[in-house]
Amino acid sequence: MRREQEANHAETLAFVVMPDHFHWLFSLQGQRSLSVSVNTVKSFSAREINRILGRRGKVWQRGFYDRAIRREEDLEHVARYIVANPLRAGIVDAIGDYPFWDAKWL
């Protein structure tokens, strides 16, 4: 996600990385398509995760789901929902205990 932002393809607003998927709230920048940005993040991160863990194979769920947010005032609500995923999944009791998230407003 950081690489997409540094390349000016996306502005990350919030994210959380779960064990087999991630949630990413971002604004596309320039001419890059949604599919290209998501596939770039998934393929690069899968290669790095597998390299670090010394393994091969699937890391992320197949495909992706997208939702357009039309109103600026909905962004913070969606960001809170995204970063609360580890709580809802029962991975942690407090979001501060989970290290793999960030949000522009929080």
C-alpha positions as CSV (number, residue, x, y, z in Angstrom):
1,M,0.0,0.0,0.0
2,R,2.8,2.3,0.8
3,R,4.5,1.7,-2.6
4,E,1.2,2.6,-4.4
5,Q,1.1,5.8,-2.4
6,E,4.7,6.6,-2.9
7,A,4.2,6.1,-6.7
8,N,1.2,8.5,-6.5
9,H,-1.2,5.8,-7.6
10,A,-3.3,5.9,-4.4
11,E,-3.8,7.9,-1.2
12,T,-4.2,5.5,1.7
13,L,-6.9,6.7,4.2
14,A,-7.2,3.6,6.4
15,F,-6.2,-0.1,6.3
16,V,-6.0,-3.2,8.4
17,V,-4.2,-6.4,7.5
18,M,-5.9,-9.6,8.6
19,P,-4.5,-13.1,8.5
20,D,-5.7,-13.9,5.0
21,H,-7.1,-10.6,3.6
22,F,-6.8,-6.9,4.1
23,H,-9.2,-3.9,4.1
24,W,-7.9,-0.8,2.4
25,L,-9.7,2.5,2.2
26,F,-8.0,4.6,-0.5
27,S,-8.4,7.2,-3.1
28,L,-7.1,6.4,-6.6
29,Q,-4.7,9.0,-8.0
30,G,-3.8,9.5,-11.6
31,Q,-4.8,7.0,-14.3
32,R,-4.2,3.8,-12.4
33,S,-7.3,1.5,-12.2
34,L,-8.7,0.0,-9.1
35,S,-7.9,-3.6,-10.2
36,V,-4.3,-2.7,-11.0
37,S,-3.7,-1.1,-7.7
38,V,-5.3,-3.9,-5.7
39,N,-3.5,-6.6,-7.7
40,T,-0.2,-4.8,-7.4
41,V,-0.5,-4.6,-3.6
42,K,-1.6,-8.3,-3.3
43,S,1.1,-9.7,-5.6
44,F,4.0,-7.6,-4.1
45,S,3.0,-8.2,-0.5
46,A,2.4,-12.0,-1.1
47,R,5.9,-12.3,-2.6
48,E,7.5,-10.4,0.3
49,I,5.5,-12.4,3.0
50,N,6.5,-15.7,1.4
51,R,10.1,-14.6,1.1
52,I,10.3,-13.5,4.8
53,L,8.5,-16.7,6.0
54,G,10.5,-18.9,3.6
55,R,7.5,-20.4,2.0
56,R,5.6,-20.5,-1.3
57,G,1.9,-20.4,-2.1
58,K,-1.2,-18.4,-1.6
59,V,-1.3,-15.6,1.0
60,W,-4.5,-13.7,0.2
61,Q,-8.1,-14.6,-0.6
62,R,-8.8,-14.6,-4.4
63,G,-10.3,-11.5,-6.0
64,F,-11.5,-8.5,-4.1
65,Y,-14.7,-6.6,-3.2
66,D,-15.0,-2.9,-3.7
67,R,-17.4,-0.2,-2.6
68,A,-17.4,3.4,-3.7
69,I,-17.9,6.0,-1.1
70,R,-19.7,9.0,-2.4
71,R,-19.9,11.3,0.6
72,E,-16.9,12.7,2.3
73,E,-18.7,12.5,5.7
74,D,-18.8,8.7,5.4
75,L,-15.1,8.2,5.2
76,E,-14.3,8.3,8.9
77,H,-17.2,5.9,9.7
78,V,-15.8,3.5,7.1
79,A,-12.3,3.9,8.4
80,R,-13.5,3.0,12.0
81,Y,-15.3,0.0,10.7
82,I,-12.2,-1.2,8.8
83,V,-9.8,-0.9,11.7
84,A,-12.2,-2.6,14.1
85,N,-12.1,-5.8,12.0
86,P,-9.6,-7.5,14.4
87,L,-12.0,-6.8,17.3
88,R,-15.0,-8.3,15.5
89,A,-12.9,-11.3,14.5
90,G,-11.9,-11.9,18.1
91,I,-8.2,-11.6,17.4
92,V,-7.7,-8.9,20.0
93,D,-9.7,-7.3,22.8
94,A,-8.5,-3.8,22.0
95,I,-7.5,-2.3,18.7
96,G,-4.4,-0.9,20.3
97,D,-3.2,-4.5,20.8
98,Y,-3.3,-5.1,17.0
99,P,-0.2,-3.7,15.1
100,F,-1.3,-4.1,11.5
101,W,-3.6,-1.1,10.9
102,D,-3.6,2.7,10.5
103,A,-6.0,5.4,9.6
104,K,-5.5,9.0,8.5
105,W,-7.9,10.3,11.2
106,L,-7.2,8.0,14.1
